[in-house]
Amino acid sequence: MKAAANLPFELFVAVRYLLAGRKQAFISLISLISVLGVAVGVMALLIALALMTGLQAELRDRIIGAAAHVYVFKVGGIQDPAAELEKMRAIPRVTAAAPVVLGKGLITSARGDAFINLKGVDPAAEAGATGLGRALESGSLGGLAAAEGVNGILIGRDLAQALEVKTGDMVTMMTPEGSTNTPFGPMMRPRSLKVAGIFSVGLFEYDSAYGFVALDVGQRMLGRDHPDYVELRVDDMFRAQDVVDTIVARYGPEYLPQDWADLNRNLFSALWLEKMAISITIGLIVMVAALNIVASLILLVMEKGRDIAILKTMGTSTASVRRIFMLQGLIIGLAGTAAGAVAGCALIYVLDRYKLIQIPVDVYQISHVPFTLQPEDFAVVVVAAVLICF
């Protein structure tokens, strides 16, 4: 009580009014409901932002972990791969370059078959251009080289489970371009390959439908005389657009580069739009709570009409009386925001740490919902909630 007496006059009266006695218990109940409303709104908004941010970051990291930062196509094709690679490595920020051929194929084992995207790569260059080497669970990129007359293939974990194969097993690959003419018409010629390794990048699209072979093997199986395009790795993935602009400016319009953000623009635009829509929708909860604060203050003013008259008779200015009730609204807002922020951060940590929300991996590409709360999102939510309540 002595400590409360040391508070500024307006703040002291505001706190006393909020801690109403039995006669004003209804007003105290409304104030408590207002605090809870703000807390729920802030908590829900923080969780929603953390969910969308975590989902976007997780998909981005997994996509980039399995792919290059920049893809360079050329009008007329990559006729001289060695010269093109030298050109690309001379671009600022480019740390690695690798030639690629890409096509479709049918892979068959003794226990199953599946259509896959067959990618021919240079094992040495691919290790630097993408994160394939780090994604290997067994085997190695070096295993793609022919051994004992049999070429190797790397397949995803989900594909390996579907085919019921493991590293060292034999599979058969057929491609439309590898067909031969027979008296009965064109027929695809099967080629035997050895599973040189199994990778997992965490994206169902890659782990269930991609296979990697050596570049020369891929060219033969897909009927290509030269690579389809060149993959680039840059030192900063968020500066990939600078590399795209440099390639066009330096080598002309016959080069058609695309960065990872451009290739996945629709996905990330949709995620950003969902994040904004969810934020606005849940933000309305805070607005509703703010209306409760207005209702409680109106009731309090009506209840304290006699007290206000006495205060003004004693010389209290109208501005000072106004500050009393403004401080009450601010205290409710601060209490609700603080409670919601603490509860929201705690729940975000538990949900992300223990992966409590599981989702179908074949639909959403990931097995659980990740939560990542960015400091700027936290600051915006807290400041906005306090300002709305004030």
C-alpha positions in Angstrom: 0.0 0.0 0.0 2.9 2.3 0.8 4.5 1.5 -2.5 1.2 2.2 -4.3 1.1 5.6 -2.6 4.4 6.5 -4.2 2.9 6.1 -7.7 2.0 9.1 -9.7 -1.5 10.4 -8.9 -3.2 9.3 -12.1 -1.6 5.9 -12.1 -2.4 5.3 -8.4 -6.1 6.1 -9.0 -6.2 4.0 -12.2 -4.8 0.9 -10.4 -7.3 1.4 -7.5 -10.2 1.6 -9.9 -9.1 -1.6 -11.7 -8.9 -3.5 -8.4 -12.5 -2.7 -7.6 -14.2 -3.8 -4.5 -17.3 -6.0 -4.2 -19.6 -3.2 -5.3 -17.7 -3.0 -8.6 -17.0 -6.7 -9.1 -18.9 -6.7 -12.4 -16.5 -4.0 -13.7 -13.5 -6.1 -12.5 -14.9 -9.1 -14.3 -15.2 -7.2 -17.6 -11.6 -5.9 -17.1 -10.5 -9.5 -16.6 -12.3 -10.7 -19.7 -10.7 -7.8 -21.7 -7.2 -8.9 -20.5 -8.0 -12.5 -21.5 -9.3 -11.4 -24.9 -6.1 -9.4 -25.6 -4.0 -12.3 -24.4 -5.7 -14.9 -26.6 -5.5 -12.6 -29.6 -1.8 -11.9 -29.1 -1.1 -15.6 -28.5 -3.0 -16.7 -31.6 -1.4 -14.1 -33.8 2.1 -15.0 -32.7 1.4 -18.7 -33.3 -0.1 -18.1 -36.7 2.9 -15.9 -37.8 5.3 -18.5 -36.4 3.5 -21.3 -38.3 3.6 -19.5 -41.7 7.1 -18.3 -41.3 8.3 -21.7 -40.2 6.5 -23.4 -43.1 7.9 -21.0 -45.6 11.5 -21.2 -44.2 11.3 -25.0 -44.0 10.1 -25.4 -47.6 12.7 -22.9 -48.8 15.6 -24.6 -47.1 14.5 -28.0 -48.3 14.0 -26.9 -51.9 17.3 -25.2 -51.9 19.0 -28.1 -50.2 18.0 -30.3 -53.0 18.5 -27.9 -55.9 20.8 -25.2 -57.2 20.5 -21.5 -56.7 20.5 -20.6 -60.4 19.6 -22.5 -63.6 21.2 -21.4 -66.8 19.6 -22.4 -70.1 21.0 -21.3 -73.5 19.3 -20.9 -76.9 20.6 -23.7 -79.1 21.7 -25.8 -76.1 24.9 -26.2 -74.1 27.2 -27.2 -77.1 30.5 -26.8 -75.3 30.0 -27.7 -71.6 33.6 -27.0 -70.6 33.6 -23.5 -72.0 30.2 -22.7 -70.6 31.2 -23.8 -67.1 34.2 -21.6 -67.3 32.0 -18.6 -68.2 29.7 -19.3 -65.4 32.4 -19.7 -62.8 33.8 -16.3 -63.8 30.5 -14.6 -62.7 30.9 -12.8 -59.3 29.3 -14.7 -56.4 29.2 -18.1 -58.2 31.0 -20.7 -56.2 30.2 -23.8 -58.2 28.7 -24.9 -61.6 27.6 -28.2 -62.9 26.1 -29.5 -66.2 22.8 -31.4 -66.1 20.6 -33.5 -68.4 17.0 -34.2 -67.2 14.3 -36.5 -68.5 11.7 -39.1 -67.5 12.2 -42.8 -66.9 10.6 -46.0 -65.5 12.6 -47.7 -62.8 11.9 -51.3 -61.9 13.0 -53.7 -59.1 12.0 -57.2 -58.3 9.2 -55.9 -56.0 7.9 -52.8 -57.7 8.2 -50.1 -60.3 7.8 -46.3 -60.5 8.1 -43.3 -62.9 11.0 -41.0 -62.0 12.7 -37.9 -63.0 16.1 -39.1 -64.2 18.9 -36.6 -63.8 22.3 -37.0 -65.3 25.1 -35.1 -63.3 28.8 -34.8 -63.1 29.5 -36.3 -59.6 32.4 -34.0 -58.8 30.7 -30.8 -59.9 27.2 -31.8 -58.5 28.6 -32.0 -55.0 29.4 -28.3 -55.0 26.4 -27.1 -57.1 23.7 -28.7 -54.9 23.3 -30.2 -51.5 23.0 -33.8 -52.8 26.2 -35.0 -51.2 25.0 -33.9 -47.8 21.6 -35.5 -48.3 23.1 -39.0 -48.8 22.0 -41.5 -46.1 24.1 -44.3 -47.7 26.5 -44.7 -50.6 28.4 -41.8 -52.3 28.3 -39.7 -55.4 31.5 -41.5 -56.5 29.4 -44.7 -56.8 27.8 -43.4 -59.9 30.9 -44.3 -61.9 30.8 -47.7 -63.7 32.1 -50.6 -61.6 32.4 -54.0 -63.1 30.6 -52.9 -66.2 27.5 -51.7 -64.2 26.6 -48.0 -63.8 25.2 -46.7 -60.5 22.1 -44.7 -59.6 21.2 -42.6 -56.5 17.5 -42.8 -55.5 15.4 -41.1 -52.8 14.5 -42.8 -49.6 10.8 -42.9 -50.3 11.4 -44.3 -53.8 13.8 -46.9 -52.3 11.0 -48.0 -49.8 8.5 -48.2 -52.7 10.8 -50.4 -54.7 12.0 -52.3 -51.6 15.7 -51.9 -52.5 18.8 -50.8 -50.6 22.3 -49.7 -51.5 24.0 -52.4 -53.6 20.8 -53.9 -55.1 20.1 -54.0 -58.8 17.3 -52.1 -60.6 16.3 -51.7 -64.2 15.8 -48.4 -66.0 13.9 -47.7 -69.2 13.5 -44.3 -71.0 11.4 -43.4 -74.0 14.5 -42.0 -75.8 16.3 -45.3 -75.2 13.8 -47.3 -77.3 15.0 -49.5 -80.2 13.1 -50.5 -83.4 11.8 -54.0 -83.6 9.6 -55.9 -86.0 6.8 -55.1 -83.6 7.6 -51.4 -83.4 9.7 -49.2 -81.0 10.4 -50.9 -77.7 12.1 -49.4 -74.7 15.4 -51.1 -74.0 16.0 -51.9 -70.3 19.3 -51.0 -68.7 20.6 -52.5 -65.5 21.8 -50.1 -62.8 23.2 -50.6 -59.3 21.8 -48.6 -56.4 24.9 -46.6 -55.5 23.3 -44.7 -52.7 20.1 -43.4 -51.1 19.4 -39.8 -50.3 16.9 -37.9 -48.3 16.4 -34.1 -48.7 13.2 -34.1 -46.7 10.9 -33.2 -49.6 8.6 -36.0 -50.7 8.6 -34.7 -54.3 12.4 -35.3 -54.5 12.7 -38.3 -52.2 10.0 -40.3 -54.1 10.5 -39.3 -57.7 14.2 -38.5 -58.5 17.1 -40.6 -59.6 20.7 -39.5 -60.3 23.1 -41.1 -62.8 26.4 -40.1 -64.2 26.2 -37.4 -66.9 27.4 -39.6 -69.8 25.0 -42.3 -68.7 22.2 -39.9 -68.6 23.0 -38.5 -72.0 23.0 -42.0 -73.5 19.7 -43.0 -71.8 17.9 -39.8 -72.7 19.3 -39.5 -76.2 21.1 -36.2 -75.6 24.3 -35.0 -77.3 25.0 -32.3 -74.8 23.7 -31.1 -71.3 20.3 -29.4 -71.1 21.4 -26.6 -68.7 24.0 -25.6 -66.1 23.3 -25.4 -62.4 25.0 -22.7 -60.3 25.7 -22.3 -56.6 26.2 -18.8 -55.2 27.7 -17.6 -51.9 24.4 -15.9 -50.8 21.2 -17.5 -52.0 19.3 -14.2 -51.4 21.6 -12.5 -54.0 20.9 -15.1 -56.7 19.0 -12.5 -58.7 22.2 -10.4 -58.9 23.9 -13.4 -60.6 21.0 -13.7 -63.1 21.2 -10.0 -64.0 25.0 -10.3 -64.4 24.8 -13.3 -66.7 22.3 -11.5 -69.0 24.3 -8.3 -69.0 27.6 -10.0 -69.7 26.7 -12.8 -72.1 23.6 -11.5 -73.8 19.9 -12.6 -74.2 20.8 -16.0 -75.6 21.4 -17.0 -72.0 18.2 -17.7 -70.1 19.0 -17.8 -66.3 16.4 -18.4 -63.6 17.0 -18.2 -59.9 15.3 -20.4 -57.2 12.9 -17.6 -56.1 11.6 -17.1 -59.6 11.1 -20.9 -60.2 9.1 -21.1 -56.9 7.5 -17.7 -57.1 3.9 -19.1 -57.1 4.5 -21.2 -54.0 6.1 -18.5 -51.9 3.6 -15.9 -53.1 0.8 -18.1 -51.9 2.5 -18.7 -48.5 3.0 -14.9 -48.1 -0.7 -14.2 -49.0 -1.8 -16.9 -46.5 0.4 -15.4 -43.8 -1.1 -11.9 -44.4 -4.7 -13.2 -44.5 -4.3 -15.2 -41.3 -2.6 -12.3 -39.5 -5.5 -9.9 -40.5 -8.2 -12.4 -39.5 -6.7 -13.3 -36.1 -5.8 -9.6 -35.5 -9.5 -8.9 -35.4 -9.5 -10.8 -32.1 -7.3 -8.1 -30.6 -9.8 -5.5 -32.0 -12.7 -7.2 -30.3 -10.8 -7.3 -27.0 -10.1 -3.6 -27.4 -13.9 -3.0 -27.7 -14.3 -4.9 -24.4 -11.8 -2.5 -22.9 -13.9 0.5 -24.2 -17.0 -1.1 -22.7 -15.4 -1.6 -19.3 -14.0 2.0 -19.2 -17.5 3.4 -20.1 -19.1 1.4 -17.3 -16.3 2.5 -14.9 -16.8 6.2 -15.8 -20.5 5.8 -15.3 -19.9 4.1 -11.9 -17.3 6.6 -10.8 -19.2 9.8 -11.8 -19.5 10.9 -8.2 -15.7 10.3 -7.6 -14.9 12.3 -10.7 -17.0 15.2 -9.5 -15.2 15.1 -6.1 -11.8 15.0 -7.9 -12.6 18.0 -10.0 -13.9 19.9 -7.0 -10.6 19.2 -5.3 -8.8 20.9 -8.3 -8.0 17.9 -10.5 -7.9 19.0 -14.1 -10.0 17.4 -16.9 -6.7 16.2 -18.6 -5.7 14.5 -15.4 -9.0 12.7 -15.1 -8.7 11.7 -18.8 -5.3 10.3 -18.1 -6.6 8.1 -15.3 -8.9 6.2 -17.7 -6.3 6.2 -20.5 -3.9 4.5 -18.1 -6.5 2.0 -17.1 -6.9 1.0 -20.8 -3.1 0.9 -21.2 -2.7 -1.3 -18.1 -5.3 -3.8 -19.4 -3.6 -3.8 -22.8 -0.1 -4.3 -21.3 -1.3 -7.1 -19.0 -3.1 -8.9 -21.8 -0.2 -8.4 -24.3 2.4 -9.6 -21.8 0.4 -12.7 -20.9 -0.4 -13.5 -24.5 3.3 -13.0 -25.6 4.6 -15.3 -22.8 1.9 -18.0 -23.5 2.4 -17.7 -27.3 6.2 -18.1 -27.1 5.9 -21.0 -24.7 3.4 -22.8 -26.9 5.5 -22.1 -30.1 8.5 -23.6 -28.4 6.7 -26.8 -27.3 5.0 -27.3 -30.7 8.2 -26.9 -32.6 10.5 -28.7 -30.2 8.3 -31.8 -29.9 6.8 -31.7 -33.5 3.3 -32.1 -32.1 1.4 -31.3 -35.3 2.0 -34.1 -37.9 0.8 -33.6 -41.5 0.6 -35.9 -44.5 4.1 -35.8 -46.1 2.8 -36.6 -49.6 0.5 -33.6 -49.6 2.6 -30.9 -47.8 6.1 -32.2 -48.6 7.1 -32.2 -44.9 6.1 -34.5 -42.1 5.3 -31.9 -39.4 4.4 -28.2 -39.0 7.5 -26.2 -38.1 7.2 -23.0 -36.0 9.6 -20.1 -36.3 8.9 -16.8 -34.6 11.0 -13.9 -36.1 11.9 -11.1 -33.7 10.4 -8.5 -36.1 7.1 -10.3 -36.1 7.1 -10.5 -32.3 7.8 -6.8 -32.0 5.1 -5.8 -34.5 2.5 -7.9 -32.8 3.3 -6.6 -29.3 3.5 -2.9 -30.3 0.4 -3.1 -32.4 -1.6 -4.8 -29.6 -0.6 -2.2 -27.1 -1.4 0.7 -29.4 -4.8 -0.8 -30.3 -5.7 -1.2 -26.6 -4.4 2.3 -25.8 
